[in-house]
Amino acid sequence: MNVRTAIQFRELPESDIERALALAYLAFHESPEDDQRRRHRDLLRQCLRIGAYDGDEVVGLAAGIPFRLSVPGAELPGPGVSFVCVAPTHRRRGVLSGMIGELFRRCADAGWPVASLWASEDAIYGRYGFGPAAYGATVEIDSREALRLRIAPDERPLRLLATDEVPKLLGAYYDATRRTRAGRPFRTEEWWREEWLVDKDEDDDDLSPPRVVALGDPVAGYAVYRTKRADDGPGLVRVDELEADTPAAAAALWTYLCAIDLTRKVQAWNRPLDDPLLLFAADRDQVRVTAEFPALRLRLTDAAEALRQREWAAPADLVLDVTDAHIPANAGRHRLTAAPGGATYEPTDAAPDLALDVRDLAACYLGGTRARSLVQAGLVTEHTPGAADALDDAFRTALLPHTGEDF
């Protein structure tokens, strides 16, 4: 007789990391090489690790990378959720729900008001309250001819950096971008080395090691890129990250990337939707957006604290009726009183101005999604005319949120 045992959810000890990784590789159909396995082991040792156990068997894993995420005017601690997998023998037994519930309990215990993730399957995480808070665009440039621009590139000199000096030379510069654009985790020196500057790309063995070019001294911009030779002719430049102080600095870096010998296409797989390149490019047939996609998904694990911590662009006095099926403290009516100097968010019995699910509040939180758009999509109910516009004005940011981290 086959009797099912109850699934237990608990901290996964270091001694079970190898078993958990074997499960992850099974679930994601991967066979990584030794260097990648080592990096995964080292990363999991630093993470919050939630294991699902059927007796002594590891049947599920959810990890939380210790992030500090930039939000408008502040940064918030919270896990970057990764390595989420369930054994194929244990699907539809509540394993994922149990691990997510345990993650939320850990967030409450630690005082983490947000959690974030990239989703391998888009449909899964919305039901747990994760909303698409930042979007990305894939941009392709036909570089068979010189890049045509409407502005003059910055004429300061460019220099290639050795990868071992990048964290020291660019770490502070990258950190400064987090103050101007929400959705960016803090990068340690180890994160730079183990995630951004690894010799072999995990997804494409034919790509070169990373190259890093910087503009000016002090640095006014930089790009991280890899190249790939094509058997039938000129190859590809893949841009993993490009940051610049000014449009002219960005123009200098894009011009350099498009002029690399023996290549005919530049592809930037994840750019912010408000990338100035899309405006200062003189020929949009040469510079094309080939895809737009939800990137960072955000979960407000403590909505009140998250709302109190962020900066506000305009005053708002609104009653929000929030639905949250997983974290009861977030649910119900709360009065949001916000101004550029701060905000309060307190329970109330007053009639609601807006009714919305916590995933939609999370989608709006970084300023990347408009509440008005969600009203028009039938996802948010506007009880008081103009309430959605007032919330959008308060949430507004100068730059759209964006993250380059695919974790």
C-alpha positions in Angstrom: 0.0 0.0 0.0 1.4 3.4 -1.0 0.9 5.9 1.8 1.7 9.6 1.1 3.6 11.3 3.9 3.1 14.9 4.8 5.6 17.3 3.2 7.7 19.2 5.7 9.2 22.6 5.1 12.4 23.6 6.9 15.8 25.2 6.6 17.9 23.2 4.2 21.3 22.6 5.8 24.6 22.9 4.0 24.9 19.1 4.0 21.9 18.9 1.7 23.1 21.5 -0.9 24.4 18.9 -3.3 21.1 17.0 -3.2 19.2 20.2 -3.7 21.3 21.2 -6.6 20.8 17.8 -8.2 17.0 18.4 -7.9 17.4 21.9 -9.5 19.4 20.5 -12.4 16.8 17.8 -12.9 13.9 20.3 -12.8 15.6 22.9 -15.1 17.0 20.2 -17.5 20.6 21.4 -16.9 23.9 19.6 -16.8 26.3 22.4 -15.8 30.1 22.1 -15.9 32.2 21.9 -12.8 32.9 25.7 -12.6 29.2 26.5 -12.7 28.4 23.8 -10.1 31.0 25.3 -7.8 29.5 28.8 -8.3 26.0 27.5 -7.6 27.2 25.7 -4.4 29.0 28.8 -3.2 25.9 31.0 -3.9 23.6 28.7 -2.0 25.8 28.7 1.0 25.1 32.4 1.3 21.4 32.2 0.7 18.3 31.6 2.8 17.5 28.0 1.9 14.1 26.5 2.2 13.8 22.8 1.6 10.7 20.7 1.1 11.1 17.2 2.5 9.2 14.0 2.0 10.6 12.0 4.8 14.4 12.3 4.2 14.0 13.1 0.5 14.5 16.6 -0.8 11.6 17.2 -3.0 11.7 21.0 -3.3 14.0 24.0 -3.0 13.6 27.8 -2.7 16.5 30.0 -2.1 16.7 33.7 -1.2 19.8 35.7 -2.2 20.4 38.4 0.3 19.7 41.5 -1.7 19.3 45.2 -0.9 17.1 46.5 -3.6 16.9 50.2 -4.7 13.5 51.7 -4.4 12.6 55.4 -5.1 14.7 57.4 -2.5 15.8 54.4 -0.5 16.9 50.8 -0.5 15.1 47.9 1.1 16.4 44.5 2.3 14.8 41.4 0.9 15.5 38.1 -0.7 16.0 37.6 -4.4 14.2 34.4 -4.9 16.0 31.8 -7.0 16.6 28.0 -7.5 12.9 27.4 -7.0 12.1 23.8 -8.1 9.8 20.9 -7.2 10.6 17.2 -7.9 8.5 16.0 -10.9 7.2 13.2 -8.7 5.7 15.7 -6.2 3.8 18.1 -8.4 0.4 19.2 -7.4 1.0 18.4 -3.7 1.3 21.9 -2.5 5.1 21.9 -2.4 5.6 25.3 -4.1 2.8 26.9 -2.0 4.4 25.5 1.2 7.8 26.9 0.3 6.4 30.3 -0.7 4.5 30.4 2.6 7.7 29.6 4.5 9.5 32.3 2.6 6.9 34.8 3.6 7.2 33.8 7.3 11.0 34.2 7.1 10.5 37.7 5.6 8.2 38.6 8.5 10.7 37.3 11.0 13.6 39.1 9.5 11.8 42.4 8.8 12.2 42.2 5.0 9.4 44.3 3.4 10.0 43.1 -0.2 11.0 40.0 -2.1 11.9 39.8 -5.8 12.5 37.3 -8.5 12.8 36.6 -12.2 10.3 34.0 -13.3 11.1 31.1 -15.5 7.3 30.6 -16.0 5.4 33.8 -16.1 2.0 32.4 -15.0 3.1 30.9 -11.7 4.1 33.7 -9.4 1.3 36.2 -9.8 -1.0 34.0 -7.7 1.5 34.4 -4.9 1.4 38.2 -5.1 4.4 38.9 -7.2 3.8 41.7 -9.7 5.9 42.8 -12.7 7.5 45.9 -11.3 10.2 46.5 -14.0 10.4 45.7 -17.7 13.2 45.1 -20.1 13.6 45.4 -23.9 15.9 43.6 -26.3 17.5 46.0 -28.7 19.3 45.0 -31.9 21.5 47.3 -33.9 22.6 46.6 -37.5 26.3 47.5 -37.2 27.3 46.8 -40.8 27.3 50.5 -41.2 28.4 53.2 -38.7 25.8 54.0 -36.0 23.8 57.0 -37.1 23.0 59.4 -34.3 21.2 62.7 -33.8 23.7 63.8 -31.1 27.4 64.1 -30.9 29.2 61.4 -28.9 31.3 62.3 -25.9 34.9 62.7 -27.1 36.6 61.6 -23.9 38.9 58.6 -24.3 37.7 55.0 -24.0 39.8 52.3 -22.2 39.4 48.6 -21.8 39.5 47.4 -18.2 41.0 44.2 -16.9 38.2 42.2 -15.3 40.1 41.9 -12.0 40.0 45.7 -11.6 36.4 46.2 -12.6 34.8 45.8 -9.1 37.1 48.5 -7.7 36.9 50.9 -10.6 33.1 50.5 -11.4 31.5 49.3 -8.2 30.9 52.8 -6.8 29.8 54.0 -10.2 27.2 51.2 -10.5 26.1 51.9 -6.9 25.4 55.5 -7.9 23.0 54.4 -10.6 20.9 52.7 -7.9 20.1 56.2 -6.5 18.6 57.3 -9.8 16.9 54.1 -11.0 14.9 51.8 -8.8 15.0 48.0 -9.1 18.7 47.5 -8.7 20.3 45.2 -6.1 23.5 46.2 -4.4 26.5 44.3 -5.9 29.3 43.0 -3.7 32.7 42.5 -5.2 32.0 38.7 -5.1 28.8 39.3 -7.1 30.6 41.2 -9.7 33.2 38.4 -10.1 30.9 35.4 -9.9 27.9 36.7 -11.8 29.0 39.4 -14.2 32.7 38.7 -15.0 32.7 34.9 -15.4 34.9 33.7 -18.3 32.3 31.3 -19.8 28.8 32.4 -20.4 26.3 29.8 -19.0 23.9 30.1 -21.9 26.3 30.3 -24.9 29.7 28.5 -25.0 30.6 30.4 -28.2 30.6 33.8 -26.5 33.9 35.4 -25.5 34.9 36.2 -21.9 33.4 39.5 -20.8 35.0 42.7 -22.0 34.6 46.0 -20.1 35.0 49.4 -21.7 34.9 52.6 -19.7 34.6 56.2 -20.8 36.7 59.0 -19.3 38.6 59.3 -16.0 36.8 59.7 -13.7 34.4 57.2 -15.3 31.4 58.8 -17.0 30.1 55.5 -18.4 30.9 51.9 -19.1 29.7 48.8 -21.0 30.0 45.1 -20.3 29.9 43.0 -23.4 30.9 39.7 -25.0 31.5 38.9 -28.7 30.9 35.8 -30.8 32.3 34.9 -34.2 30.0 33.6 -36.9 31.1 30.7 -39.1 29.6 32.4 -42.1 31.0 35.8 -41.6 31.1 38.8 -39.2 29.7 38.0 -35.8 27.8 39.4 -32.8 28.4 41.9 -29.9 26.2 41.1 -27.0 25.8 43.9 -24.5 25.1 42.8 -21.0 25.1 46.2 -19.4 25.7 49.9 -20.4 25.5 52.8 -18.0 26.3 56.4 -18.7 26.1 59.8 -17.0 24.8 61.7 -20.1 23.3 60.9 -23.5 26.6 61.9 -25.1 28.5 59.4 -22.9 26.0 56.7 -23.9 26.3 57.6 -27.6 30.1 57.2 -27.3 29.8 53.7 -25.8 27.2 52.6 -28.4 29.4 54.0 -31.2 32.3 52.0 -29.9 30.3 48.8 -29.7 28.9 49.2 -33.2 32.4 49.7 -34.6 34.0 46.5 -33.3 35.8 44.8 -36.2 34.4 41.5 -37.7 30.9 42.0 -36.2 27.7 43.0 -37.9 25.1 43.0 -35.2 24.9 44.4 -31.7 22.3 42.9 -29.4 21.5 44.3 -25.9 19.2 41.7 -24.4 17.9 43.7 -21.5 17.6 47.5 -21.7 15.3 49.8 -19.8 12.2 50.8 -21.8 13.3 54.5 -21.5 16.8 53.9 -22.9 17.8 57.2 -24.5 19.4 55.3 -27.4 15.9 54.8 -28.7 15.4 58.5 -29.1 18.9 59.7 -30.1 19.3 57.0 -32.8 18.9 58.7 -36.1 17.6 55.6 -37.9 15.1 53.4 -36.1 15.4 50.8 -38.9 19.0 50.4 -37.8 18.2 50.4 -34.0 15.2 48.1 -33.4 13.4 46.9 -30.3 12.8 43.2 -31.0 11.2 42.2 -27.6 9.7 43.7 -24.5 9.2 41.5 -21.4 8.4 41.6 -17.7 11.8 41.4 -15.9 11.9 42.0 -12.1 8.8 40.8 -10.2 8.3 42.3 -6.8 6.4 41.1 -3.8 5.4 43.5 -1.0 5.8 41.2 2.0 5.1 44.1 4.4 3.2 46.6 2.3 2.9 49.2 5.1 6.7 49.3 5.7 7.5 49.3 2.0 5.2 52.3 1.3 6.5 54.2 4.3 10.1 53.8 3.2 9.9 55.0 -0.4 10.1 58.5 -1.7 7.0 60.2 -3.1 6.8 62.6 -6.1 3.5 64.2 -5.2 1.0 64.3 -2.3 -1.7 61.7 -2.1 -4.5 60.9 0.4 -6.2 57.7 -0.7 -7.9 54.7 0.9 -6.6 51.5 -0.7 -8.6 48.3 -0.4 -5.9 45.6 -0.9 -6.5 41.9 -1.4 -3.8 39.6 -0.3 -4.6 35.9 -0.1 -1.2 34.9 1.5 -0.2 37.7 3.9 -3.3 38.8 6.0 -1.5 41.8 7.5 -1.4 43.4 4.0 -5.1 42.8 3.3 -7.9 45.2 3.9 -8.5 49.0 3.8 -5.6 51.3 4.6 -5.3 55.1 4.3 -2.2 56.1 2.4 -1.2 59.7 3.2 1.9 60.5 1.2 3.9 63.6 0.4 7.5 64.3 -0.8 8.6 64.3 2.9 7.2 60.8 3.7 4.1 58.7 4.1 1.8 57.0 6.6 -0.2 53.9 5.8 -2.7 52.9 8.5 -5.8 50.7 8.7 -9.2 52.4 8.3 -12.9 51.8 8.0 -13.3 54.6 5.4 -14.8 53.9 2.0 -12.1 52.9 -0.5 -10.8 55.1 -3.3 -9.1 52.2 -5.1 -9.5 48.4 -4.8 -6.6 46.3 -6.0 -4.7 43.0 -5.5 -1.3 43.2 -3.8 0.4 42.0 -7.0 -0.9 45.2 -8.7 0.2 47.4 -5.9 3.6 45.8 -6.2 3.6 46.4 -9.9 3.0 50.1 -9.4 5.4 50.4 -6.4 8.6 51.2 -8.3 6.9 53.5 -10.7 7.1 51.2 -13.7 3.3 50.4 -14.0 0.5 53.0 -14.0 -2.5 52.4 -11.8 -4.6 54.1 -14.6 -3.5 51.4 -17.0 -4.6 48.7 -14.6 -7.9 50.4 -14.2 -8.3 50.4 -17.9 -7.4 46.7 -18.0 -10.1 45.8 -15.4 -7.6 44.8 -12.8 -8.0 47.7 -10.4 -11.4 49.2 -9.4 -11.5 53.0 -9.1 -14.3 54.0 -6.7 -13.3 57.6 -6.6 -12.8 59.4 -9.9 -9.2 60.5 -10.3 -7.8 58.2 -7.6 -5.7 56.2 -10.0 -4.2 59.3 -11.4 -3.4 60.6 -7.9 -1.6 57.4 -7.1 0.3 57.5 -10.4 1.4 61.1 -9.7 2.7 60.1 -6.2 4.5 56.9 -7.5 6.1 58.7 -10.5 9.8 58.5 -10.9 12.2 60.4 -13.3 13.5 57.1 -14.7 11.6 53.8 -15.2 12.7 51.0 -12.9 15.1 48.5 -14.4 17.4 45.7 -13.3 20.1 44.0 -15.2 20.3 41.1 -12.7 18.9 37.8 -14.0 19.1 35.6 -10.9 
